[in-house]
Amino acid sequence: MQSAQQDKQNDHPDGSQYNSHEDQNDQASNSLTHSFQTVLLIVIESLLTLLLRFDSPLRKCAYPLATKGSLIAICSYLPHDEVYLTFTFKGVLLDSQMPEHKQRADVIVNAHSFEIVNAMLSDKQQAVDKLQVRGEKEQVELFREFLYELSINSFINKSLKRFGKKQSSDKDNHDKSTEVDDESKTDYKLKYTELRKKHHLLKNEKKRLSTEVSELQSRQKFFSILAGIAIILGLLIGCLGWSI
C-alpha cells in the first residue's frame, strides 16, 4: 500500500498537493457523515419527545430516569458508533458526544444497530432482553422498563385506533346533528303549515266579517231611507190635515 501511494505521489508532479486533495476528500466525507448523523439524532429526539408527550405510561417510566438525570451510552456495531441519551424533565436529549457535565455514563448499552432498532420498534420484551445493558442495577432496571414500554409500532397502532374512534365519534355526532336538523326541519314545516292554516282561517273570517259589515251598512241605508220617507209622508199628512 505504501509503495502504491509512493508511486502515485511520484507520478504526480507534487506529492504534497496529492495528500492535500486526499485530506480534503476525507474532511468532506466526515462532514457529510456528521451532518447525516446530526439530522438522524434530531429526528429520533423529536420522535421520542412526541412519544413522551402523548404516551402516559411511557412518561411514567421516564420520570425516575429524568429525576436522576440519567445518562445512557448506546454503543452500536455495524456501523460502529456511540450515542448518548440524557433524560430530563423536558424530554430525552440525544448527542453524539458525552455531555461536559458528565464524566461517565450511568448505563451502557452494547448491541448491533439492527437490534437497537428492533428494540425501539417491537413491542416484545425479547427484543429488549437481547441488548447488553450494564451499569448501576437500579438505573439498568429503570431503563429496561422504559425500553419495555417504548414501542413505536404500538404507539402508531394506538394513534390509528384513536384517530379511527375520533372519526367514528365525529361521524356519529354528524349523524345525530343531521337527525336533529331533519327533526327541526320537520317541526318548522309543521309549524309553517299550521300558520298557513291559521292565516287562511283568519283571511276567511275577515271576508265573512267584511260581508256582514257590508250587509249591515246596506240595511242601515235602507232603514234610513224608509225612515226619511216615513217622516216626509208624516209631514205631508200633517200639513194636509191642518189645512182641512
Buried (B, 14 or more C-beta within 10 A) or exposed (E): EEEEEEEEBEEEEEBEEBEEEEEEEEEEEEEEEEEEEEEEBEEBBEBBBEBBEEBEEBBEBBBBBBEBBBBBBBBBEEEEEBBBBBBEEEBBBBBEEBEEEEEEBBBBBBBBBEBBBBBBBBBEEEBBEEBEBEBEEEBBBBBBBBBBBBBBEBBEEEEEEEEEEEEEEEEEEEEEEEEEEEEEEEEEEEEEEEEEEEEEEEEEEEEEEEEEEEEEEEEEEEEEEEEEEEEEEEEEEEEEEEEE
